């Protein structure tokens, strides 16, 4: 057997195992809580090796029926208002971002909640083509294998909500001393307001800009139907 054929055979096995592992893991996460994500591991290592940072890891998985109905409304209003209608990608937002990039402008809002869930659960931070390609792959995978309700449930349980704080239950307990089920409309909007940069902004110390985002999100929430999330 030539070296070329051996290489093709090895490559074929790698690709086959890639699909077996990624599809299998996605199916498992359709039913079981996500224990840890690559970002959580990276942040923990950063804390360990940075003497100026406190080593902190707060995470407590809760089912979507134990999350205030205001929270899915708030994140959809803030991050992805077409969440219930698209198949993982917001083409209109992507086109605007593309046009903005060509003009040298940074356009926000092109990344959907499904895309954010995919990269948070399965991938590492980054913007190179390989990672973006994997993000698209996992986005399609979870749209096919998970329900919208499950995507929302996982998203709210794994996203970074502060330094060493992951998921809505940990955020609710840290910032408001209450379970996620008890979050008010205003509190949910405030947490959603800081999601673009949770390590810089905090619901406990909102800036005038964050108060402005909260007000905007509260107005947008009037158009979001909580029944669509199964709660």
Secondary structure, DSSP 8 states (H G I E B T S, - for coil): --HHHHHHHHHHHHHHHHHHHHHHHHHHHHHS-----HHHHHHHHHHHH-TTS----EE----GGGS-HHHHHHHHHHH-TTTTTSSS--HHHHHHHHHHHHTT------S-HHHHHHHHHH--S--SHHHHHHHHHHHHHHHHHS-HHHHHHHHHHHSEEETTEESHHHHHHHHHSS-GGG--HHHHHHHHHHGGGTTT--GGG--HHHHHHHHHHHHHHTT--GGGGT-
